[in-house]
Amino acid sequence: MGFRMEAKKIYHNIGIAKPESSKANKTGSWRVEAKPKFLQKNCIACKMCVFICPEGCITGEGKNTFICDYDYCKGCGNCAVICPKKDIEMIKE
């Protein structure tokens, strides 16, 4: 049995949500303290924020175009931490 089949079995058997599963349900209201603000000033379009986002709710194509869909963002702050240009900051809600 391949890794994917094993992973599916594990998720199903113990009830763990798969990464990016929030797309089926708006989970942005789960945020407690802060949300990311994309400053769009120094972005170099490295896409590190896209890769690290556990919910896959960051989109953009070129420099200074990346945004977050707050309907799905849980405010983990991973994107702000990994941004090499510090072009994302966490703001209180």
Secondary structure, DSSP 4 states (H G I P E B T S, - for coil): --HHHHHHHHHHHHTPPPTTGGGGS--GGG--SEEEEE--SS-----HHHHH-TT--EE-SSTT--EE-TTT-----HHHHH-TT--EEEEE-
